[in-house]
């Protein structure tokens, strides 16, 4: 069955804009359990799971066709460290919280932290993959979140800016 999950059609562009763009965050991830919220076709979760077989990735999306596609990819690639979940992020209640919450083109930092804070372990991190970094996006964050790091990412052959914004919980409620 064919799925229309991305507007990028050229295989070379797919490699750069989706696969390499997903993989460049790997060195910055801390922990073993990650949830990729609004994963779409499994980005960045599936590429990260392939190169990090010792880590576990939970891929969350509300659309059934995306989760069906991800299940097919998991089967075809024989991935044992990926779990697809069909749910809205605010309704999903994990039994165990995650070391990291990943998002790529998902939401503003404020919305991400509000909608996903119940998913994150106290010592965990939010990893937001962004295009252009806007420092003013940090202003509306609750006091219980702080900027850990902002990293300018270098994606081979990609025209345009890419950043990784890493947030952590504070002790403030």
C-alpha positions in Angstrom: 0.0 0.0 0.0 1.2 3.5 -0.8 1.3 6.3 1.9 1.6 10.0 1.3 3.3 11.0 4.5 5.7 13.7 3.3 5.8 16.4 0.6 9.4 15.6 -0.3 9.5 13.4 -3.4 13.1 13.3 -4.6 15.1 10.5 -2.9 18.2 12.6 -2.5 16.2 15.4 -0.8 14.5 12.8 1.4 17.9 11.6 2.5 19.1 15.1 3.5 15.8 16.7 4.7 14.5 13.7 6.7 17.1 11.0 7.4 20.3 13.1 7.9 18.3 15.8 9.6 17.0 13.2 12.1 20.4 11.6 12.7 22.4 14.7 13.5 20.8 14.9 17.0 22.0 11.4 18.1 25.2 12.5 19.8 23.3 14.9 22.1 20.7 12.3 23.4 21.1 11.2 27.0 19.3 8.2 28.3 17.8 4.9 27.0 14.1 5.6 26.6 12.8 8.3 24.2 9.4 9.3 23.0 9.1 10.9 19.6 5.9 13.0 19.8 4.1 13.9 16.6 6.4 11.4 14.8 4.6 11.6 11.5 6.3 8.9 9.3 8.7 8.0 12.1 11.0 11.0 12.0 13.3 11.3 13.9 12.6 8.1 15.8 13.1 5.4 13.2 16.5 6.6 11.9 17.7 7.1 15.5 16.5 3.6 16.5 18.4 2.1 13.6 21.8 3.7 14.6 21.1 3.3 18.4 20.0 -0.3 18.9 20.6 0.0 22.7 18.1 2.8 23.0 14.3 2.4 23.0 12.0 4.7 20.9 8.3 5.1 21.4 6.8 6.8 18.3 3.6 8.7 19.1 1.1 10.0 16.5 -2.6 10.5 16.5 -3.2 9.4 12.9 -3.8 5.7 12.2 -2.3 5.8 8.7 1.0 7.0 10.0 1.1 4.3 12.8 0.2 1.7 10.2 3.1 2.8 8.0 5.5 2.8 11.0 4.4 -0.8 12.0 5.2 -1.9 8.4 8.7 -0.2 8.6 9.4 -1.9 11.9 8.4 -5.3 10.5 10.4 -4.9 7.3 13.5 -3.6 9.1 13.2 -6.1 12.0 13.5 -3.3 14.6 13.0 -4.5 18.1 13.6 -1.2 19.9 10.7 0.8 18.4 7.1 0.9 19.8 4.4 2.7 17.7 1.6 4.4 19.7 -1.6 5.9 18.3 -2.8 8.6 20.6 -3.0 12.3 21.1 0.0 13.4 23.2 -2.2 14.9 26.0 -4.1 11.6 26.4 -1.2 9.2 26.4 -0.2 8.1 29.9 3.0 6.0 30.0 3.6 3.4 32.7 7.2 4.6 32.9 8.3 8.2 32.1 10.9 8.9 29.4 14.5 10.1 29.5 13.8 12.3 26.5 10.9 13.8 24.7 11.8 14.4 21.0 9.9 16.7 18.7 10.6 17.7 15.1 8.3 20.3 13.6 5.7 19.5 16.3 4.9 22.7 18.3 6.3 25.7 20.0 8.5 25.1 23.0 5.8 26.4 25.3 3.2 24.0 23.8 5.7 21.1 23.8 6.5 21.5 27.5 2.8 22.0 28.5 1.5 19.0 26.4 4.4 16.7 27.1 5.6 17.3 30.7 3.7 14.3 32.0 5.8 12.1 29.7 9.2 13.3 31.0 11.2 11.8 33.9 12.3 14.4 36.4 15.9 14.1 35.2 14.9 13.9 31.5 15.2 16.4 28.7 13.1 17.9 26.0 14.8 17.7 22.6 13.2 20.1 20.1 14.5 20.0 16.5 14.0 23.5 15.1 14.8 25.4 11.9 15.6 29.0 12.8 16.1 29.4 16.5 14.1 32.3 18.1 15.4 33.1 21.6 12.0 34.8 22.4 10.4 31.4 22.2 11.9 30.7 25.6 10.2 33.7 27.2 6.7 32.1 27.8 8.1 28.9 29.3 7.0 28.1 32.8 9.6 28.5 35.6 9.7 24.7 35.9 11.7 24.5 32.6 15.1 25.9 31.6 17.3 26.0 28.6 20.1 23.4 28.9 21.7 23.9 25.5 21.0 25.4 22.1 23.1 23.7 19.4 23.4 24.8 15.8 23.2 21.6 13.8 25.2 20.9 10.6 23.2 18.7 8.3 25.3 17.8 5.2 24.1 19.5 2.0 21.1 21.0 3.8 20.4 24.6 2.8 18.9 26.5 5.8 19.4 26.6 9.5 18.8 23.7 11.9 19.0 23.8 15.7 18.5 21.5 18.6 17.0 23.1 21.7 17.5 21.1 24.9 15.3 21.9 27.9 15.2 20.3 31.3 12.9 20.5 34.3 13.9 22.7 37.2 13.0 22.2 40.9 10.5 25.0 40.7 6.8 24.1 40.5 
